[in-house]
Amino acid sequence: MNRNVLPVTNENGYFEIRLESIGGLGANLCGKMLGELGALSLSLNSLSFSSYGSEKRGSPVKAYIRWCAEDKPLRINSPVTHPHILGIFHEGLIGTHPVLEGVSTGTKIILNTPYTADAAAEKYGISIGELYCLDALSIAMECKSRVNMVMLGAIAKASGFIPADVVEQLCRDTVGQKYPALIEANLSGLREGYARAEKATVEQNLTPPPAGKRESYIWGYKNAPIGGVNPRAGSTVSNDLSPSRQGYIPVFLKERCINCGLCDSTCPDMVFQFAPGIYKDKECMVNKGLDYFHCKGCLRCVAVCPTEALVKALEKDHPDKPYFLPNQDLVPDTIPYQKTGANSWITSDSYMDEKRVDGGVV
């Protein structure tokens, strides 16, 4: 097909894309690249912008892209509420944020998840639209790339009309110019994302779930928090920082631990739980384990441990965390943890051991 002809548009003549993510996964850059792709490579009028708060890891991030024919003016500059393509960069957003709002039968949904497309459709109740799934984090780890490059390749494939060679050239012209040493790794991630995006084969319903059972994207004076208060403060005890982890977790090997407390003193989030106990026939404070709700995977504890009682491990290999001990100091027995929220981690992805920059591994 002609590169300047869109396969479908809405009532305004626009083809619209929405990316749902958390800070640290690169959705903002991915949105900018899609904006450039429309204008420079597909000969379309194009608009892209993002919505985010403090730019901290874990904070919700949205990117919006609009395309239309080059002879049509693009005059709407508002959030995309009914996307033709919906990219979800972290599966933890489903259920805690209305990321599936506005999805229709024609929406192409691209989800970053280790589950197969059919299993993800069942697990998350995605009963409308075309679902494509891939484990973008694992692919990024393999390729030494970034999640956003993998997702960009998958989005191009799911679209059905964005040529792979056009996306690769865009990557060379943008990321390649700024980080020439990283271009091959990012191209590899892009290609793997294009190749591995798996489409669900389950038969999906043609009727979306009742609107009354979903949150709404429409915010205004009637439903805004009183006084404009931020209800998702980064230091809230109910904030689950697990979405900030990028592939690895620290695993505690109790038999090696000498209870020196270095892990506790270096941890920025006090995840280690010490309690009175016996060590070498003496009473002392004994390390009981980690509170993984508040562990963001920075692995500083692994680096400081003198006896290798804390080791780096792939999180996907430990679905049931060993030595998981919720914070003993919390009064309530059960806390409704929120899966996403801002945190103070400003370093790059934990799975990259080499010298790192914003674009990936040097």
N, C-alpha and C positions, 0 to 999 in steps of 0.2 A: 504494500500500500504506500501511497505518498506520505512522506514524513510530516507534511504540514496538514494532514487530514486526521482529525480525531475520530475514534470509533464511536463515541457516544458523548453527549453533552447534556447538561441540565436545562431547565427552562430559560436560563439566562444565556445559554450558548457556551457554558464553561465546562471544562473537565477539571475535577477537583481532587486533590490528594491531601490526606491528613496523616501525620506521623505522631504516634503517642509513645512517649519515652520517659526516662528519668535522666537526670543530669549525669554525665560521664560516659554515655553511650554514643554520643556524636550525632544525635538526630538533627540538631541545629545545622551542622555542616551538610548532612545528607539533604535537608530541605533546600539549602542554598544551591547545592549541586543540581538538584532536580529543577530548580528555577532556571538555572543557567542552561540546563539541557533543553528545556522547552524553547528558550529564546535563541540559543546559538546553534543548536543541532537539529531541532525539529521545525524551525522557521515558524514558531508560534508566538503570540503575545503571551507573556509570562509574568507571574507575580509570586513571590515567596516571602514569608516572614514567620517568625517564631514567637512563642509566648512562654515565658519562664520567669521565675522569681529571682532568687539569690545566686543562681548558677552553681549551687552546691550539689555534690553527688547525692543522688537519691531524690532530689526535688523533681516533681512532675514537670515535664517539658513537652510542648506541642509545637509542631511545625506545619504550616499550611502552604499549599502550592495550588495555583490556578493557572490553567492554560486555556487559550481560545484561538480561533483563527486570526491570522495576522491582519486581516482587513476589518476585524471587529474590535472596538474599544473595550478595554478591561477596566471597569470603573468601580468594582466592588472590592473593598479592602476590609473585610470582616472575617471572623473565623469560619472555617469550613465545617458545616454541620451535617451535611449529607455527602460523604466522600464517595468517589468512584473507586479509589484505592485507599485502603487503610493499613498503615504499617504499625504494628505493635512491637516495640523493641524489647519489652520485658513482660513476660507472662504474669508477673506478680501484680501488674496494674489491673488485671481483670478481676472484678469483684470489689476492688477498693476505689476505683475511679470509673466513671461512665465512659470508658474508652470505646465501647461498642455502640454508643448513642449515634443514631442517624444512619445505621447500616441498612441497606436494602438488598433485595435479591440479586441485584447486579453488582454489588460491591465486592471487590477483590480484597480479601483480608490476608495480610502476610504477618505471621506470628513467629517470633523467636521463642522456641521451646524445644526441649529434648524429646518431647512426645511425638509420636507419629501424627500425621494430620487427622486421621480418623479418631485416634485416642484423645487428641486435644479438643476436637469438636465435641466429643462426649463429655470430657472432663469439665470444660468451661461452658457447656450449654450453648455453643455457637450453632444456631439453627437456621441461620439465614445468611446469604452471601456465598461467595466462593472462597474457601479457606485453603491457604498455602502455608506449610510449616517447614521450618528448618532450625537446626541447632546452631544459630549464628555465633554463639559464644565459643563453642567447641571448634567451629570452623576458623574463627579468628585466632584461636590459640594455635591451631595447626599451621596456619599460614603466616603467623606473626603479623597479622593485620589488625583491623579494628572492626567492631560489630557493625558500625555504620556502613562500611564498604561491602560487607557481606549482605546486609539488608538491602543496599542499593541494587546489587545484582539480582536479588530475589524479587524486588519490586519491578525491575525491568522485565523479568521473565513473566511474572503474573499479569503484567499489563497487557501482554499479547501484541503490542505494537511498538514497543521501544526496542530498537535493535541492540544487540549485545556489543557490536563494534562501536556504536555511537557512545555508549556508556564508558567503554574502555578509553576511548579518545578523550572524553571529558575528564576522566581520572588523570590521564597523562597531562592534560593542559592545566589542571587546577592543583591537585595534590602533588603531581610530579614536578611542577615548577617550583613549588614551595619546599618540598622535601624530596629531592631527586633520589636520595639513597633509599627511600622507602617505596618507590613506585612499583617495583616488582612484587613486593609483599602485598601491597594493596590491590594490585591487579589480580594476584592469585586469589585473594579473598573475594574480590568481585566476581571472578569466574566461577569459583566454587559456590557462591551464593546463587548465581544464575543456574548452575547445574543441579544443585541439591534441593531446591525448593520443591516440596512435595505437595500435590493437590489432594485434598480429602476426597474419598470416593463414597462416603456415606451419603444417603439421601437426606437432604435437609428440607426443613419445612419452608413453605412459601409465605408463611405469615409470621411477622416478627412478634416477640413477646409483648404483652400488654404494656402500654406506655406507663401506666400507673405503677408498675413494678420496677421501673428503672429511674436512676437519677437523671436530671436534665442538665444540658449544657447551658441553658438560658439562665443567666444571673442578672439580678437587678435589685431594686430597693426592697422588694418584697421578701426575697430569700437570701440576701447577702448577710454575712455575720454582723452582729450588732457592733457598731463602732469600727467596722473594717478590721476586726481582730483576725490575726492569722491562726486558724484552728489547728494547724499542723506544724507547730514549733519543732525545730530540730532537736531540742533537748528533752522533749516529752518522754517520760518513762515508758509509755506505751508504744513508742516508735520502734518498729522492727527494722533494723538496719541491714537485714540479709540481702535485700535487692542491690545493695552497694557492692556486694562481693562479686569479683570478676573471675570466677573459675576455681579459686583455691580457698581452702580453709586451714586453720591450724588444728592439728589433731594432737590430743594430749595422751602421752604414754606414761601412765601413773607410776609404773615400776621404775622408771628412770628419774623421777622427780625427786629433788633434794629439798624442796620447799623453801628455796632461797628468796622467793618473792620478787625476783627481777621481772618476771612476766607481768605481775600485778602493777609494779611501779612504772613500767614502760607502756602499758596498755592505755590508749587515750579514752577508752570507754568503760574501764573497770569491769571487764567481763569475767574475770577470774574470781571464783568463789572459795574463799578460805574460811575454815571453821576449826574450832579447838579439836585436837586429835593427838595421836601418838606417832612419833617418828623416831626410830632407833631407840626405843624404850624411853623416850622423853616426851613430856607434854609440850606441844607447840601448835602453831596454826598450820593446818595441813591443806594443801591445794585439793579441792574436791572436783574441779572441772570448770567448764566454760559456760557462760550464758550466751548461746549463739544468737539469741534475739538481738543482742546489741553488738555483736561482732561484725565489723564491716570488712574483714579480710585484708587488713593492711599488712599482716604477717610480721609486725615489729617484734612480737613475742617470740617468733621462731628465730629471728636474728639474734636476740639477746640471750636466749636460753643456753646456759653453759654445759648442759648434759644431754642435749638433744631430746629432752622430754617433750618438746613441742616440735612437730615436723609439718612441713607443707604437704597437703594432699589435695587431690582433685575432689571438689565438692560433689560432683555427680557420682563418685564412688562411695559416698557416705550419706545416703538419703536419711538414715537414722543416725544422728550425730552421736558418736561415742562420748561419754562423760559430759552429756548435756545436762546442765543443772541451772534452772531458772534462778534469777537473782534472789538470794535468801533474805535480803533486806526489805523486799517489797511486802507490804502488809496484805494486799488481796491475794487470795489463792489463785484466782484466774483473772487475767487482764486481757481485754479485747485489743490485741496488738494490731497496729496499722502497718501494713506491709511496705509502705513507701513514705519517705519524708526526708527533709534536708539533713545533712550531716556535715562534719567539718573536714572530711578527708579530701585533700586537694591534690594528692599524687596521682600518677597515671595508673593504668590497669595492672593488677597484681600478677597477672600471668606473664607479663613481659619482664624477663630477667636482665635483658641487655640495657644499654643506654637508651632512654626513652625521650620522645618528644611528642607533641600533640598528634602528629600524624602516624605514630606507631613506633617501630623499633628501628634504631640506627644500626 
